[in-house]
Amino acid sequence: MRRTDPGEGHGPVRYGPHLPGDGLPVLPELSAVIAAAAGRADAQPIGGAPALLEAACGYWTRRGLPSVPDQVVAGPGAPALLLALTAALAGDGADVLVPRPCAAWWAPYARLLGRPVFHVPTPAESGGVPDPYALLETVRRVRAEGGDPRLLVLSVADDPTATVSPPELLHETIEAAATEGLHLVSDETWRDTLHDPHETVLLSPAEMQPEQVTVVTDLAGSLLPPGWPAAVARFPATGAGRHLHARVLDILTALGAAIAVPVAAAAGYALDEPPPVTERREATVRLHARVAAAVHAAVVAAGALARPPQAGRHLYADLGPLREPLAAQGAGDAQELEDLLTARLGMPAPGGHRFGDDLQALRVRLATGPLLGGTDEERTECLMSPAPLELPHLQRALISLRSAFDGLRDDAQRWEPPR
């Protein structure tokens, strides 16, 4: 049974890239809230103050997940919450399951606790949620080798693949997990960033198996700047859920993992979803959907493979069809591809190995935020424009990206044998 192994020759890949940022200036109303709270000398209680927890309950209730404050915990970013959840659910000798690929920050927290992490393949149509049959087979093999799989982390709206799992696939996977007694942590950081919300159906695992699912949402996905760390978790309304809630609070207390008071004020304001927040979110999603579609078109035109992005501010590209010309340029694996594309594109292009993918697979995550401009004025212009792709600075950025990928395509054509 294969665990998450470091790439040979490159050293261990222990930590991955940050969440893809939106690249935009901070919403003025959020700045005003955080500035007003900056003079407060009191500390935010571990797990969140009542006002913040009430705001989180309202956020989830509006999404079909009725919640009460006793079900909710807040922390300084989703990584802190996942660390506490992993320690509570798998810290006593259990194993952790994640999809392949998965968000770069999931596996390090299990490794930090000394827990084995097993990757489960995802189906061809989407990432973030394991194939149900592969999940059952993985559980069987881990148990046959003396392991104790107890926790599955997944995401319906996925980083890194930017896909959304179909409800029917999600249902089959959730049923398989329930059959095997797994507790699920559903990372729903990107659920509010659907590029086409009228055509894309997103269901939370907590709607299907409410007694076995804890939901985690990092507010950097759609509500706060990534530099203001805040996240919330929702636990099952069961005896086991209440025990898990208490255990996570104990661990967060031991870590001193409280949200800074000004950030907590901004988080509560954002979770209430007043018009300035929802209008900015909708405009941001529209902008990144357009840019992601343009990047996807450039990548596919160059001969690479990529699923059409459905959520988030990124896409996941497979440059396997261009392996020969890439090898001639010294890019024979994902780390070398990351180095090559980062230099060519002038922006981060983290390799798939950072997301638990095979080192030899030539895959990268491409973010859209760095393409929006080099100044706040340019990025704001992208946000406000009815036709952002026609702005000169964004056009130049996309032309540069297309040129880089077209160069790889041209190299590949020169490698093709004559017919």
N, C-alpha and C positions, 0 to 999 in steps of 0.2 A: 504494500500500500504506500503510495507516494505522498509525502508531506510537502509542505512549502519549503523547498530547498534553495539555498543561495546559489547564484550562478557561478559555476567554476571559472576561475581565472579573473573574476571581477570582484571577489570579496562578497560578503553577504549583503543582500539588499534588505536593510532593516526598516528603513523609513521611506515613505514615498512623497510625492509632491502634494502641495496643499490643494484644497478644493479650488476648482476654477473660479476666479473672481469675476465680477461683472465689469470691471474696468471703469466704472463710472464714479463721478463725485458723490459724496454722501448727500442723501436727501436733506434739504435744509431743515425740515421739521424734526428729523431725527437728531440733527446737530443741536437744535434748540433744546430738545428734551435732555440730552446728555449734558449740555452746558448748565442747565438749570439744576441738575442733580450733582454737579461736580463739587459744590460747596458743602455737601453733606458729609459729616464725619462718622456717622454710624455705619455699621457693617451689615451687609446682606446676610441673612441666616443661611446656613448650609441647606441646600435643597430648594431655596427660593422663598421669598416673603409671600404672604397670602395674596396680595394684589397681583403678583406675577403668576402665581399658580392659577388664580381665577381667570386671568387673561389666556393662559394656555388651555384651560378647560373650554373656554369659549371658542378658541381656535379649532379645537378638535370636534366640539359639538357641531359646529357649522359644517364639518366634513363628514358627518354621519357617525362620529365616534363619541357618544355622550360620555362626559367625564366629570369627576368631582375632584376637589383638591387633594384628597387623600390618595388618589391614584397617580398623582403627578409629582415629578421631581425636576428641578432645574439645575443646570450645572454650567461651568465655564467652557462650553464647547462639547460637541458630541464625542470626541475622543475620551474625555474624562468620564462621561456617562457609560461609554462602552467598556472602558477599563473596569469600572465598578460593577457593571452587569456581568462581565466575564468572570471577575473574581467571585461574584455571588453565585453564579450558575455553574462554573466549571473550574473554580479554583481549588477544588478538593480532589483532583485527579481525573476529571472528565476531559473529553476531547471536544474540539470546536470544528464545525463544518462551515465552509464558505463557498460561494460559487467561484468558478474560474472563467474570466477574470473577475476581480472584485475591487471595491474601493481600496486605495493604497493604505489607508490608515486602519483597516480592520485587523489584519493579522498581527501587526506589531504588539498589540496589547495582550493578545493571548501568549505570544512569545515572551513578553515581559514577565508574565506570570508562570512561565515554564510549561505552558500547556501546548500539546500538539495541535496543529492546524491542518486539516485535510481539505483540499480543493475538490469540488464536484463540478463536472462539466455542465455547461448551460446548453440549451437547444440552439439550433441554427438561427431561429427568427429573433431572438432577443437575449440580452444578458441580465445579470442581477438576480435571477431566480434559477436554481438548479433544475436540470431535467429530472422529473420524478423517478424514472427508472434508474438513472445513474445515482440518485440520492439513496434509493433503497439498496442498490448494490454496494455503494460506498459504506453505508452503515453496517451491512452484513460483513464486509471484509474487515472493517475496523474491529468489530466485535469478535470476529474469528481470530484476530491477532491479539486479543486480550484488552482491547481498548474499550472506552466507555463514552461514546458520542452522546452529548446531552444538549448542545447548543448549536443552532443554525442561524447564521446572520445572512440576511438577504435584502435586496432593494428592488421594488417594483419599477420605479423610475431610477435608472442606473447611472452610476459613475463606475467605470469609465465609458461604457458603450453608448450612453445617451439614448437607450431604447426603453420602452415600456412593455412589461410582460403582459400578454393577453390574459384576460380573466380565467379562461378555461385552463391554460397552462398553470397559472397560479393556484387554482383550485386543486388540480391534481397533485401539485407539489406539497401544498399545505396538508392535504389528506395523507400523503405518504409520510410527512413529518409527524403528523399526529399519531399515525399508526405505530411509529417507532418511538413515541414518547419524547420527542425533541421539543425544547422550548425555542421559540423563534424571536429574534430581534429584527424588527423591520425598520431599516433605515429609510425614512421618508423625507430626507433633506430636499429632494428635487421634485416632490409631488406637485408643487405649485408653479412649475416651470414648463408645463406642457406646451409644445409649439402649436399644436392644433387641438385645443381642449374639446372642441365640438366633434372631432373625429376620433379621438384617442380616449379609450375607456381605461381609467385607473381605479383599481380597487385596492384597499388596504388588506393585508392578511388578517388584521384585527377585526375586520368585518366578517371574515369567514370562520375564524377560530378564535373568538375573543378571549377564551380562557387560557390560551397557550401563546399569546403574542404580546410582546412589549414593543411599543413604537418609540423610536428615537428620531427627533428632528433637529438638525443643526440650523439655526436661524440664518447662517451665512448663505444658505441655499437661495432664499428669496426675500428675506426681511431685513437683514442687517449686513453691514460691511464685514468682510472676513476678519478684519483686525479688531472687531469687537466680539470676543468669543462668548457665545451663549447658546444653549441648547436645552430642550425639554424632553422628558421621557414620560410615557403613559403606560401604566401597568394594568394587568388584568384585574377586574373587580371580583376577585376570588380570595379565599383564604391563602392560597399559595401566592397570589399576586400581592397581597398585603405583606406577607412574610418577605417576599423579594424586595418590595418597596422599602421596608424597614432595614433590610440588609444593605441595600444600595446606599441608603442614607448613612448607615454606620461607616461604610467604606469612604464615602465622600467626606464625612467628618474627619476620619483619620487622615485623609489627604489634604484637608483644609481647602477643598475644592468649592469655594463660593464664587458667585459671579460678583464682579465689582459693582458697587452701587450705581454709578452712572450708567453702566452697560445694562444692568437690570432694569433701570427706568426706561431706557430705550427699547429693551426687549418687550416689556409690558405694553408700551405704546404700540409697537409694531404688531404684536400678537392680537391686539384689539382690532387691527385692520381698519383704521380710519381712512377716509378717501385719499389723502396724500400718499399713504403707503400702498394702497391697492392700485392707484393710478400709476405710480412709479413702477410697481411690479409688472403690471400689464405692459407698459411701454418697454421695459427692459426685456421681457420675454419676447415681444415682437421683434425687437432689434436683434437679439441673439439668434432667434429662429431664422431670420433672413441671412445673417452672416454665416450661420452654420450650414444652411442650404447651399450657399455659394462655395464654402470650403469643401463640402461634400462633392459638389459637381466637379471642382478642380481635382480632387483626389481620384475620383472615379475616372475622369477623362485621361488621367495619366496612367491608367492601367492598374491602380491599386483597388483594393476592396474595402468597402465600408457600408455598414447598415445606415440607412437614412436616419439622421438624428431626430428624435421625437421629444426630447426634454433636455434641460440643462444648457450649459454654455460650452459644449465640447462635442467631439466625436472621436470614434475609435477606428483607426485605419490599419489595414493589413497590407503591407508592402511585399508580401510573399511573391506575387507574380513578377516583381522586379529584383529578385534575389541575385541574379548573375551580375547585372551592372552595379548593384550595391556592393557586392562582394569585391568587385574590382576597385571600389573606392574605399575599401577597408571596413565595410559595414556588413559583417557576417552574422551578427546577432543583435538582440534588442538594445543592449547597452551601446554598442557601436553605432546602431541606427539612431539612437537618441543623441549621441554626440554629433553625428553628421547633420541631422536635421536641425538640431538646435543652432548649430553654426550657420547653416544655409538660410534658415528662416528668420534668424535673429530673435527667436522667442523660444520658450521652453517647449520641448516635445518629448515628454517622458515616455520611456519604452514600456512595453507591455509587461516586462519582468517585474516592474514596480507594482503591478496590479495582480500578481500571482500567475501571470501567463508564463508559458515556456520561454526560457531565455533564447532559444533558437528561432522562435517565431518572430517575424519582423513586423511587430505591431507597435503603434504609438498612439497616445492620446493627444489630440490637438485642441487647444482652447481658443475660443473666439474673442475673449476679452482683450488680449494684446493687439488685436487688429484694429481696435477702435480709435487709435490715435495716441500721440505722445504727450498731449496736454489735456487739462480738464476742459478747456474750451473746445477742443476737437471732439472729445468724448461726449460732451454735452450736446454738441451739434449733431452727432450721430443719433442721440436719444430723441432729440426734438424734430429731426427731419422726417418728412413723410416718405422720402426716398433716400435712405441712408447709403445705399450701395452706389448712388450717383455722386456722393461727396468726393472731392478730389483726393483727400488723404486716405479715405477708406478704399477708394479705387486703387490707389498706389499700393496699399498693403495687400490687397487681393491679387493684383497683377504680380507682385513680387512672389507671393505664395504659389500662384499658378506657374510662374516661370521656373521656380525651384522644382515643382513636381513634373512639369513638362520636360525639364532637363533629364530627369530620371527616366521618363517614358522614351525620350529620344535615345538615351543610352541603351535602353532595353531593346529598342528596334535594331540598333547596330549589332547587338549580340545575337539577333535571330539568324539562324542559318538560311542561306539562299534557297528558294524553292525551285 
